[in-house]
Amino acid sequence: MKHTAFFGDAEYTFALTDPMIEELQAKTATGIGALYMRVVNSNFRLADLLEIIRLGLIGGGTSPEAAKRLVDTYGKDRPFDETFPLALDILDARWTGKAEVAAMNDAREQVEA
């Protein structure tokens, strides 16, 4: 249920652990199911995307201070076509457990090409 992706300056691991989901629900004032549907249906708020990324970083092992710095530096004032897919992939990794498998398949295809 982890997702690995390049964000800003390096590859990072993102994971929405149960404590991070609880914090995400508190920060967005929305249950995880409703938040997932809001993001999937492109009804998200900017804060939704940034919190998903920040808390995903923390759940993946990045310190809270570093996660905030990364999101402030590489998440804010960026095109949504950079932040939206990442936030959705982080949610999908927890929702379906398939994002990590898809990333591994993509890597295999690149090696075989």
C-alpha positions as CSV (number, residue, x, y, z in Angstrom):
1,M,0.0,0.0,0.0
2,K,2.9,2.3,-0.7
3,H,3.6,4.4,-3.7
4,T,7.0,5.5,-4.9
5,A,7.3,8.5,-7.1
6,F,9.6,11.4,-8.0
7,F,8.6,14.6,-6.1
8,G,10.5,17.8,-6.4
9,D,14.1,16.7,-6.0
10,A,14.2,12.9,-5.6
11,E,12.1,9.7,-5.4
12,Y,10.1,9.3,-2.3
13,T,7.9,6.7,-0.7
14,F,4.3,7.7,0.1
15,A,1.9,5.8,2.3
16,L,-1.4,6.7,3.9
17,T,-1.1,4.7,7.1
18,D,-4.1,4.6,9.5
19,P,-2.7,7.5,11.7
20,M,-2.1,9.6,8.5
21,I,-5.7,8.9,7.3
22,E,-7.0,10.0,10.7
23,E,-5.0,13.2,10.3
24,L,-6.1,13.7,6.7
25,Q,-9.7,13.3,7.7
26,A,-9.2,15.9,10.5
27,K,-7.4,18.4,8.2
28,T,-9.9,18.1,5.4
29,A,-13.0,17.7,7.6
30,T,-14.0,14.8,5.3
31,G,-14.1,11.0,5.7
32,I,-11.6,9.1,3.6
33,G,-14.3,7.6,1.3
34,A,-15.8,11.0,0.6
35,L,-12.4,12.5,0.1
36,Y,-11.4,9.7,-2.3
37,M,-14.6,10.3,-4.3
38,R,-14.0,14.1,-4.3
39,V,-10.5,13.7,-5.7
40,V,-11.5,11.0,-8.3
41,N,-14.3,13.3,-9.5
42,S,-12.0,16.3,-9.7
43,N,-14.0,18.1,-7.0
44,F,-10.9,18.5,-4.8
45,R,-9.6,21.5,-3.0
46,L,-6.0,22.6,-3.3
47,A,-5.5,21.8,0.4
48,D,-6.8,18.3,-0.2
49,L,-4.0,17.6,-2.7
50,L,-1.3,19.1,-0.6
51,E,-2.4,17.3,2.6
52,I,-2.5,14.0,0.8
53,I,1.0,14.5,-0.5
54,R,2.4,15.8,2.9
55,L,0.8,13.0,4.9
56,G,1.7,10.4,2.3
57,L,5.3,11.5,2.7
58,I,5.2,11.2,6.5
59,G,3.5,7.8,6.3
60,G,6.2,6.8,3.9
61,G,9.0,7.6,6.3
62,T,9.8,11.3,5.7
63,S,10.0,13.4,8.8
64,P,7.1,15.9,9.3
65,E,9.5,18.8,8.9
66,A,10.9,17.6,5.7
67,A,7.5,16.7,4.3
68,K,6.2,20.2,5.0
69,R,9.3,21.7,3.4
70,L,8.9,19.5,0.3
71,V,5.2,20.3,-0.1
72,D,5.9,24.0,0.4
73,T,8.7,24.0,-2.1
74,Y,7.4,21.6,-4.8
75,G,3.7,21.3,-4.2
76,K,2.5,24.9,-3.9
77,D,2.1,27.1,-6.9
78,R,2.6,24.2,-9.3
79,P,0.4,23.1,-12.1
80,F,-2.4,20.7,-11.1
81,D,-1.2,18.2,-13.7
82,E,1.8,17.7,-11.4
83,T,0.1,17.5,-8.0
84,F,-3.3,15.9,-8.9
85,P,-1.9,12.7,-10.4
86,L,0.5,12.2,-7.5
87,A,-2.2,12.8,-4.9
88,L,-4.5,10.4,-6.7
89,D,-1.8,7.7,-6.9
90,I,-1.2,8.0,-3.2
91,L,-4.9,7.6,-2.5
92,D,-5.1,4.7,-5.0
93,A,-2.2,2.9,-3.4
94,R,-4.2,2.7,-0.1
95,W,-7.6,2.3,-1.8
96,T,-6.7,-0.6,-4.1
97,G,-3.2,-1.6,-3.2
98,K,-2.5,-1.6,-6.9
99,A,-0.4,1.5,-7.4
100,E,2.8,-0.1,-6.3
101,V,2.2,-3.1,-8.6
102,A,1.6,-0.8,-11.5
103,A,4.8,1.1,-10.8
104,M,6.8,-2.1,-10.7
105,N,5.2,-3.2,-14.1
106,D,6.1,0.2,-15.6
107,A,9.7,-0.2,-14.4
108,R,9.9,-3.7,-15.9
109,E,8.6,-2.5,-19.3
110,Q,11.2,0.3,-19.3
111,V,14.0,-2.3,-18.6
112,E,12.7,-4.6,-21.3
113,A,12.4,-1.8,-23.9
